[in-house]
């Protein structure tokens, strides 16, 4: 495999879409486990037009408290659309012929990514990371055909793990 490292900033673009017309009311948050969770917050009286819109294959990242948690909550949204707090940065892949959203998501899941982010995020009391620092982080970007193979292999393995877990769950009942 040819080494081809690129900065995240070269691969993604930030999204600033707001829920201006207030049509979206599905509010999601981002957990430390790097997945989206539906908010249980009482939003009665809350102005949801200030919230950001996140769409399918967009990413959200919480750059607060990265070094404290030694983990950077970042995940790819897989539903159609929702709204998310303006405190999170929302971004998407610029060109799917350069990097697959699924591959980028897998890169963010790596423990090495979290360790590097925690090392970089040393400023301030909370150990937050500015967007510019996040965007300068570099990642390996193989050819798109290789990314597809990696993503497909990963899917096969995770599906097998889920199936075996279901089998185990049935055996213990």
N, C-alpha and C positions, 0 to 999 in steps of 0.2 A: 504494500500500500504506500503510495506516494504521500509524504507528509505535506499537509496543506493546512496550516493554521491561519485562522481569520479572527478578527475582532468581532464581537457580537454586534457592534455598531455597523459593521459592513454587511450584516446579514438581516437585520431587523429594522423596522421603523416604528416609532412611537405613535400611538393613536390617542387622540384627544376628543373623540366623539362623546357628546353629552346627551343625556336624555331630555333634551330641550322641550319636546312636546309632552313629556310625561306619560307616554304610552306604555313604557316598560315598567313593570312593578315587581318582577322577579329579582330579588336582591340576593347576591351571593357574596361570600367571603372566601378567604384563602387560608387554609390551615397550615400549621407547621409541618404536616405530613405531605405537603405539596399537592393538595387536592382542593377542589372547590366544594364549599358547603353552603347549603341554603341558610340564609340568615333567619334567626328566630327573633330578631330585634323587633320591638314595637315601632313601626314606622308611621303610625297615625300622627298627622301633623308635620311630618318630615317632608321637606321639599326635595322630592326625588328627581327634579329636573337638573340638579347640580351633580348628580351621580354620573359616572362614566359608563358607556355602553361597551360590553365585551361580547364578541361574536365568535362563532365556530372557528376554531384553529387560531384564535387570538391567545396571547399569553398575558398573565398578570404576575407582577412581582411585588413583594413587600420588601422594601429596602431598609426597614426599621429593625433595629436590634439584631442584626446579622451576626455580629461577633459574640453577643451575649448568648444567643441560641445555638451558635456554631452550625447554623443551617440557614439557607436562604429560601424562603417560601416562594416558589415560582412554579406555575403550572399552565398547561394548555387547556383551554375551554373546549369542551366537546359537544355542548348543546348548541341550539340555534342562537339565542341572544339572551342577555340578562344585564342587570346593572350592578356596578361595584363601586365601592367607596373611592372618592377622588384621591385618597391617600396612597393608593396603589398606582404603579405605572403599568399601562396597558400597551402592548406592542404586538406586531405580527411579522412574519417572514416577508421580506421584500420580494424574493423571487424563488418560487418553489422548484425551479430548475437548477438552483444552486444549493439549496438546503431544504429538506423536507421538515414540516412542522413536527412530525412524529420523531424524527431523528434529533431535532433540537430538544424536544421534550425529554428524550432519553438521556441526552447529555446533561441536562439540568438535574436529573435524578441521581447522577453519580456522586458518591461520597467525596471524591476528589474535588468536584466542583464546589461543594459546600466548604471543604477545608480551605480551598483557595480564597473563596469569598470571605470567610471568617478572618483569614490572614490579612486581607486587603482592608476590611472594615474595622479599622482601629480608631477612627476619629470619633470624638464626641463621647458624652456620658453613656449613651445607649448603644454605641457601636454600630451606628447606621452606616449605610453605604450610599454615596451620591450616585445618581444615574450615570454620570460620566465614568465613574470607576467601574460600575457594572458593565457598561458598554465597551470599555477597553479590555475586558477579560477576553482571552483568546480560546478558541476551541478548534479541534481537529475537524476538518470538513472534507471527507473523501468524495470521490466522484459520486454523482447522483445514483448511478446503478449500484454502487457499493452500499450507499445509504439504504436503498430499497431492500437489498439482501439482509442487511443488519436489522432493519425494522421488522421484516418478515420473520426472520429467525427468532427475534425477541418475542413477537406475537405468538409463535408456535410454542415457545417455552412457557410463557405466562399462561396460555390457554391450558397447557398440560398440567401446570401447577394448580390452576383453579379446578380442573376436573378431578385431580387426585385429592384435593382438599374436600370436594363435595363427596367423593367416595368415602374418604375417612370419616367425614361427618355422619354419613349414613351408617357406617359400621359401628359408630359409638352410640347410636341412639338405642 
